[in-house]
Amino acid sequence: MHLDFGAVLTPQYAHWILWGAATSVALFLSSWVLAFASAAVLVAVGSAPFRGGRWAVACFVAYHRNVPMLVQIFVWYFAVPQVLPDPWTRWVNAHSSEFIFAMIALFLNAAAYMSEDLRSGLRALPRAQMEAGRALGLSYVQTMRDVLLPQAVRAALPALVNQSLSLFKATSLAMAVGVAEMTYTSRQVENETYRTFETFAIASLFYVTVSFAIMALGAWADRRTIRAAGR
């Protein structure tokens, strides 16, 4: 078979591919930021001495860890709009509802996994640190935010990097609801050119490149953490 990458890198198709790559990265970054912030809140609530909060967090984590990611995206895209107030639905539909609902599903799923990683990192810390923080006059929230969570993040860094990789790769599932990310636009190019190998070789190269960049960033952060701990 004769390979012809030029057939899929014409100005039109290259624009589609670059648009898909940019959308994938934007979807990943926005989902990651929201997921990490939500995971920190979940850990703080789940570690508080309130049974209701622990139960709510446990239910949240159980749902998102046991329901397939694709089903969660479908729930947000097809089911949730039916129960939203009409003004909200109109606003979302006017602002790329596919992207918004896919992002919500992705970040909630990732938050469930990240919260468990942070909880494991938190459990590795001496319990006396919470008591010491409270003895110094810090509130529960201040102790979690300024003392415990930064250490938990350092302890859970390898697991958080793995979750980041999983989140990035999961952005490809957003094509199921029409988000024009890399997999979606690659499929469009393949349908137009019939150059299956070339099209998905380029898509694979994109995913591999970004995945290695995430791992490199994680390794850099880990080295900085080790140097900081050694001071």
N, C-alpha and C positions, 0 to 999 in steps of 0.2 A: 504493500500500500504506500502511495506517495503522500508524504506529509506536507502540508501547506499552511504554515502558521500565518502567512500573509493574508490568507482568506478570512481569518477571524480577527485580524488586527487592522482592518481598514478604519478610516476615521470614524465611521458610524458605529461599528461594532466595538472599537476601542473605547469610544465614549460610553457605551452601555456597560462595558466591563469595569471601567474606572468608576462609573456611578454606583455600580453594585458593590465595588470594594469600599467606596467611601460610606455607603449606607451600612454595610456590615460593621465597619469600624465604629461609626456613630451609634449604632444599635448596641454594640458591645460596651462602649465606654459609658453611655448613659445608663445602661442596665447595671454595669459593675458599680458605679458610684452609688446608685440607689440601693443596690443589694448590700453593699458593705455598710452603709449607714443604717439600713433596716436590720442587718444582722447584729450590729452593736446594740440597737434598741432591744431586740429580742433577747439577747444575752442578759442585758441589764434587768429586763422584766422577769425573765425566767429564773434569774438568780436571787430575786428579791424575796423576802419572807412573806409572800402573799400567795396562798394556794391557788386562788383564782387566776392570777397572772401566769403561774407555772403551768396550769392546766390549759390555758388559752395558747400559750407558746407551744406546748407539746402537741396540741391538736393541729396548729398551723404547720409545724414541722412534719408531722405524720402525713398530712394531706399532700404536701408538696414533694415528699420523698417517695410516696407510694403511688401517685397518679402519674402516668406518662406525660412528659413535657408537651408533646403534641396535643394531648387532650386538654391540658391546661390552657394552651394557646387558643384552642377552639372554644373553650368555656368563656374566655375573656372576649373573643372576637364575635362569637355568634350569640351567646347566652346573656352576658352581662348587659349589652346595650338594650335588651328587651325590658330590663327592670330599672334602667336609669331614667331620671326625669327627662322629659322631652327637650328642654333647653340644653341639658348636658349632652344628650345624644347629638343634637344639631351642632353643638360646638366641636365635639370630637370628630364628627363626620367632615367638618370644614377644615380640620387640622390633621389630616393624614391619620385616620382612625386605625388603619392597618399597622402603622409603625407604633402608635401609642399603645394599642392593646397588646401587641407582641412584646413591646418593651416591658409593660407591666407584668405579663406572664413570666417573662424571662427573669426579671429582677426579683420577683417574689420567690420563684423556685430557687434561684441562686442564694437568696437571703436565708432560706431554710437550711441549706447545706453549710453556708458560711457560719451561721450561728452555732451549728454543732461543732465546727472546727474551733471557733472562738471559745465555746464552752469547754472543750477539751483543754485548750491552752489555759483557760482560767482555773480549771481544776488542778493543773500542775503547779499552781502557785501556792505558797503557804497561806493557810487560812488566817494566820495572824496579821497579814497585811491589811485585810479589811478592818480588823479590830484596831490596828494601829492608826489607820486613816481616820476612823471615827473618834479615836481618843484624841487626835490632833484637832478635832473640831470640824472635820469635813463631813458633809452630808453623804448619804448613800450614793447619790448621783455623782457628786464630786469625786468620791473615792473610786467609783467605777471608771469615770471618765479620765481622771488624771493619774491614777495609780495602777489600777488593775488591768484595764483594757489595753493600754499600750504594751504591757508585758505579755498579755495574752496574744496580741497580734504577733509579737516577735516569736513566741513559742509555736504559734499555729501557722507561721509563714509558709512552710512547704505545702501544707494542706490547702492554704488559701490560693497559692499559685496553681495547684491542680484544679481547684474549683474555677479559677479564672479561665484556664484552658477549656474546661468543660463548657463554661458559659459562652466563650467565643465560638466554639464549634456548634453550640446549640442555636446560634443566630441563624444558621442555615434552615432551621425548621420554620422560620418566619415566612419563607416562600409559600407555605401552605395557605396563608391568608392574604397573599398578594403583595407582601413587602418586597420591593425591588432590590434585594440584597444580592450578594455575589452569586449564590446558587441560582436564584431566580433569573438574573440577567444572563448567566452562562447558559441556562436552558433556552432562553430566548435566542441567543446567538447560535446555539446548536441547531435549533429549529429552522433558522434562516439559512445557515450555511451547510448543514449536514456534515460538518467537520467535528465529529464527536470527540475524537481523541485530542485534537488540538485545543478545543474549547475547554474541556475539563482538565487537561494538563495545565492550562493557565490558571484555572480556578484552584487546582490542587496546589500549585506553586504559591498562590496567594495565601491559602490557609496555612501551609507549612511555614512560610516566611513570617506571618504574624504570630503563629504559635511559638516559633523560636524566639521572636522578639519578646513575647511575654515571659518565656522561660529565662531569657537573658536578663530581663528587668528583675525577675524574682531572685536570680542568683546574685545580682548586684545588691539588691536590698538585703539579702542574707549576709553577704560579706560586710556590709556596713553595720548590720546588727551585731555581728561577731566582734568587729573592731570596737564598737561602742561599749559592748559588754566587757571587753578586756581592759578598758581604761580605768 
